[in-house]
């Protein structure tokens, strides 16, 4: 019970945005992983680049904020990885020649 109380009252615990922000940000990663099933021509280059920039900036923010928010940083680094993989798929795609 003491462990649960410490977690609940921790400065990064579930009573804070330091906890819930990263939890909900995992939605970006889930969406990106689901986009892996999309055909490459359906991947939005502009949106994917925007998400890479967004997550890169927030990774730095999570590192600089006091106390450091490792949960948020991990979330955004993972999102950068997923989005860069989507960009790789987009740029490696060669459309089939129409007959």
N, C-alpha and C positions, 0 to 999 in steps of 0.2 A: 504494500500500500504506500510505503514511503517513496518508492521509485516513481509510482504514478503521480504522487503529490509533487515531487521535484520536477517531473516532466511538465505537469500542468502549470506550475508557477515559474518555470524557467523563462528568462527574457526572450527566448526564441520559441517558447511553447505555444500550444494551441489557443491561447488567449490573445495572441498577437498577430499582426499582419506579417511579421517575419516568418511565421509558419504557414498561414493560409495563402499568402501571395505565391510562394513556390508550389504549393499543392495544386492550385488552380492553373498555374503556368504549365504544368505537365500536360494540360490539354493541347497546347501547341505541339508538343512532341508526339502525342497520340495521333493528332491530325496529320502530322508529317509522316508518321509511320504508315498510316492508312493510305496516304498519297503514294506510297511506294507501289501500290497496286494499280495506280492510274497509268494510262499510256503516256509516254513522255511528252507528246504534243499537247497534252492537257495541263501540264505543269506551268504555272505562271512564273516566268522569269523575274518580273518586277517584284512580285509579292515574296518570292523566295529570297531575293537579294535583300528586301526590306527586313525580313525576319532574321537574316544573318546579321545585319547591322544592329537591329534591335537587341538581339540576344547577346551580341558581342559587347554592346554598351552596358547592358544590365549585368553581365558577368563581372565587368570591372566594378560597377556599383556595388555588387554583392561582396566583392573583395574589400572595397574601401570603407563600407559602412561599419560603424562600431555598435555592437559586436558584429564580427564578420558573419555573413549569412551563407554558410557552406551549402545549405539545402538549395537556396536560390541560385548560387553559382553553379552547382552541379546541374541543375535543371537547364540553365541557359547554355552551358557548354554542351550538354547533350543535344539541345535544340540546334545549335550551330552545326554540330556534326550531322544531324538528320537533314537539315536544310542544304548543307553543302553536298550531301549525297544526292539529293533531289536535283540540284544544279548540275552535278556530274551527269546524271541520267538525261537531263534536258540537252546538254551540250554534246553528248555522245550519240544522241538520236539522229539517225539519217532517215528522212522520209522516203518511203518507197515511191519509185517513179510510177506515175499513172500511165495506163495504157492508152 
